[in-house]
Amino acid sequence: MTPLPTTIPDVLLLEPRVFGDDRGFFFESYNARVFAASSGREASFVQDNHSRSAKNVLRGLHYQIRQPQGKLVRVVAGEVFDVAVDIRRASPTFGKWFGALLSAGNKRQMWVPEGFAHGFLVLSESAEFLYKTTDYWAAEHERCIAWDDPDLAIAWPLDGATPLLSGKDRQGVAFASAECF
């Protein structure tokens, strides 16, 4: 896997080396040594999650204020615009976001470290999204920042569409009043 530069140094975009021929393809989707060399840290993943969403579903911006989760995310069917927002007050990139296109076609992954809010928008007719987490899900610690917060000004590629949101995501709080790290 090759790390690609992002506008937030702690967020990594990882591009696998894909071996393909007329039978199909093969690539290594995770290797602990390569991840440690790319990220500068050893991650212990404790939970794998898999979601399927329809076009224009927007999930996020989610995080856990206690038991923060680092997430290694990828798409195995379809295409999403994936976003990480730095919510670490002491960070020089506090309040900044990075977004990238993740798809089954490009096979890229994004590392979203602890201390970041995370969300994604489905661009294809549907998408299947996989992610590994460094801590367990804890509903009592989960928080949500409004996807359309004007202070963050995330450039979601909606092309005039209205995103489909869960009830929880419709109640996301303003970044200015969000609990941060």
C-alpha distance (Angstrom), angle and dihedral (degrees) to the residues before:
residue distance angle dihedral
M1 . . .
T2 3.76 . .
P3 3.82 119.0 .
L4 3.81 112.7 -134.6
P5 3.81 120.7 -154.1
T6 3.81 119.3 -103.6
T7 3.79 133.0 -172.5
I8 3.83 89.3 -106.9
P9 3.82 109.9 55.6
D10 3.84 95.4 -150.0
V11 3.81 92.1 54.9
L12 3.79 112.3 79.5
L13 3.76 130.2 -159.4
L14 3.79 107.9 -157.7
E15 3.78 124.3 -160.0
P16 3.80 117.5 -164.5
R17 3.76 126.3 -141.8
V18 3.80 103.7 -114.6
F19 3.79 122.4 -155.8
G20 3.77 111.6 -159.5
D21 3.78 141.0 168.2
D22 3.79 137.7 155.5
R23 3.84 90.0 -63.3
G24 3.81 94.8 58.0
F25 3.80 133.0 -94.8
F26 3.79 144.7 -65.3
F27 3.79 130.9 -157.7
E28 3.77 137.4 162.1
S29 3.82 105.8 -113.4
Y30 3.81 95.0 -172.2
N31 3.77 136.3 15.3
A32 3.82 118.3 169.1
R33 3.83 94.1 -147.7
V34 3.80 93.7 49.6
F35 3.81 91.7 45.1
A36 3.82 91.4 50.6
A37 3.81 91.7 48.9
S38 3.83 91.5 48.5
S39 3.81 98.1 42.7
G40 3.79 101.3 31.2
R41 3.80 90.3 -126.2
E42 3.75 140.9 82.6
A43 3.78 111.2 -123.5
S44 3.75 124.7 -157.3
F45 3.80 108.2 -155.4
V46 3.80 114.7 -155.1
Q47 3.79 104.1 172.6
D48 3.82 137.4 34.1
N49 3.81 119.3 -157.0
H50 3.80 131.1 -168.0
S51 3.80 125.3 -167.6
R52 3.78 133.7 177.5
S53 3.79 119.8 -156.6
A54 3.79 137.6 175.8
K55 3.81 127.2 -120.1
N56 3.83 114.8 -65.1
V57 3.81 93.6 15.5
L58 3.78 107.0 143.3
R59 3.80 116.9 -163.0
G60 3.78 119.6 -169.5
L61 2.88 163.3 -52.7
H62 3.82 87.5 -131.9
Y63 3.80 134.5 164.9
Q64 3.80 140.7 146.2
I65 3.81 116.2 -118.6
R66 3.82 90.3 -157.8
Q67 3.78 121.8 31.2
P68 3.83 88.6 24.8
Q69 3.76 114.1 -155.4
G70 3.76 128.1 -137.9
K71 3.81 108.0 -152.5
L72 3.79 131.5 -155.0
V73 3.81 102.9 -163.2
R74 3.80 135.4 -171.9
V75 3.79 142.1 159.8
V76 3.81 120.8 -123.1
A77 3.83 97.5 178.6
G78 3.79 127.0 25.2
E79 3.78 129.8 -8.9
V80 3.82 136.8 -71.8
F81 3.79 139.4 179.6
D82 3.80 103.1 -127.3
V83 3.82 122.8 -159.0
A84 3.81 135.9 -166.6
V85 3.84 121.0 -170.2
D86 3.81 120.7 -163.2
I87 3.82 108.3 -129.4
R88 3.82 97.4 169.6
R89 3.82 105.7 118.7
A90 3.82 93.8 -153.6
S91 3.81 92.8 52.1
P92 3.83 121.8 104.5
T93 3.83 86.9 -135.6
F94 3.84 95.6 50.2
G95 3.81 109.1 149.8
K96 3.81 93.3 13.9
W97 3.78 123.4 120.9
F98 3.77 136.8 -154.7
G99 3.78 123.9 -158.8
A100 3.80 132.1 -171.9
L101 3.77 139.3 175.7
L102 3.80 110.6 -110.7
S103 3.77 118.6 -173.9
A104 3.77 144.6 159.5
G105 3.80 85.2 -111.7
N106 3.82 99.8 54.4
K107 3.84 93.2 34.9
R108 3.80 90.3 -152.5
Q109 3.78 121.7 154.9
M110 3.77 130.5 -155.9
W111 3.79 126.4 -145.3
V112 3.82 110.2 -145.8
P113 3.82 107.1 -172.1
E114 3.78 127.6 -147.8
G115 3.80 110.1 -79.3
F116 3.81 94.8 46.9
A117 3.79 132.1 104.0
H118 3.79 113.2 -134.2
G119 3.78 136.5 -157.3
F120 3.77 143.0 152.5
L121 3.80 141.4 -158.5
V122 3.81 121.2 -145.4
L123 3.82 110.8 -128.5
S124 3.83 100.0 175.9
E125 3.82 127.4 64.6
S126 3.80 86.2 -88.2
A127 3.79 137.2 -15.0
E128 3.77 137.3 -155.3
F129 3.78 112.1 -145.4
L130 3.82 124.7 -165.8
Y131 3.76 127.0 -168.9
K132 3.76 138.5 174.9
T133 3.82 117.6 -148.3
T134 3.78 132.2 -155.1
D135 3.81 93.5 -145.3
Y136 3.77 136.3 28.2
W137 3.78 123.9 -91.8
A138 3.81 111.3 -96.6
A139 3.81 113.9 -173.5
E140 3.81 92.5 -162.7
H141 3.81 91.2 60.2
E142 3.80 98.4 41.0
R143 3.79 117.2 116.1
C144 3.80 134.1 -179.4
I145 3.80 130.6 -151.9
A146 3.80 117.4 -157.0
W147 3.80 110.0 -93.1
D148 3.81 91.1 -139.7
D149 3.81 98.6 45.4
P150 3.84 107.4 155.3
D151 3.82 93.2 -144.4
L152 3.81 90.3 59.0
A153 3.83 93.9 40.1
I154 3.80 94.3 -166.7
A155 3.81 110.5 -167.2
W156 3.81 97.2 -133.4
P157 3.84 108.7 -174.7
L158 3.81 94.7 -127.5
D159 3.82 96.4 142.6
G160 3.80 90.9 -150.0
A161 3.82 95.1 -47.9
T162 3.78 122.7 129.8
P163 3.81 111.1 -122.4
L164 3.79 120.1 -121.0
L165 3.81 108.1 -123.8
S166 3.79 135.7 -174.3
G167 3.79 118.5 -122.3
K168 3.80 88.8 -105.3
D169 3.79 92.2 52.3
R170 3.82 92.2 48.2
Q171 3.81 86.4 59.6
G172 3.81 95.9 52.9
V173 3.81 113.2 141.0
A174 3.79 128.5 -123.2
F175 3.79 114.4 -89.1
A176 3.83 89.9 -123.0
S177 3.82 90.8 61.6
A178 3.81 98.9 35.2
E179 3.79 121.5 118.0
C180 3.80 105.8 -109.2
F181 3.77 136.8 -175.0
